[in-house]
Amino acid sequence: MRVLHYILGFPPMRSGGLTKYAIDLMHAQKLLGHDVFAIYPGNPSLFSWKISIYNDGLCCGIPSYKIRNALLLPLLHGIKDARSFMAESNAGLDFFADFFKNNHFNVLHVHTLMGLPVSFLLAAKENGVRIVYTSHDYYGLCPKANFINHSGNLCEEASPEKCAKCNASAKPLWYLWLRNSKLLLFVKRILKR
């Protein structure tokens, strides 16, 4: 079976429970004899806003693909302008359909909805790819992905008004763009010296 996992990325850029779980699961599936691949939202580009998928080689021993210029990842920073995160990718259904046609995946295992264009899921479905979803975060229900409100308390009742208040201090798009670029790793390496 050919299984594609949609994740947030690999260390050192991404860490945490979702990343660890997905990597462990992919290695276990490989041991069972499955062809396992990963795809994740890659670096935003300074030179083009066009979405693309490219082969990223082996990451943690897993053949991987990056989606360049996917939707930004808010991680735990929240969403100030929801329209920026609801915009459909400029690639469209045909672009992702070609990716699935050319790679013959049987299963798409989605580990988060962050950065994932709807057309990616529609293209998988259109190509007969079974979709499995494991919820590692609350991103589909909470823009901050953790149900922690602006006061640092558990949010027990979501509503548009409460979400707007909670996300009023969310990071701006330029911050999220920078936070999701490889430039951050470069700066971290310099600061550690």
Buried (B, 14 or more C-beta within 10 A) or exposed (E): EEBBBBBBBBEEBBEEEBBEBBBEBBEEBBEEEBBBBBBBBBBBEEEEEEBBBEEBEEBBEBBBBBBBBBBBBBBEBBBBEBEEBEEEBEBBBEBBBBBBEEBEBEBBBBBBBBBBBBBBBBBBEBBEBEEEBEEBBBBEEBBBBBBBBBEEEEBEEBEEEBBEEBBEEBBEBEEBBBBBBEBEEEEEEEEEE
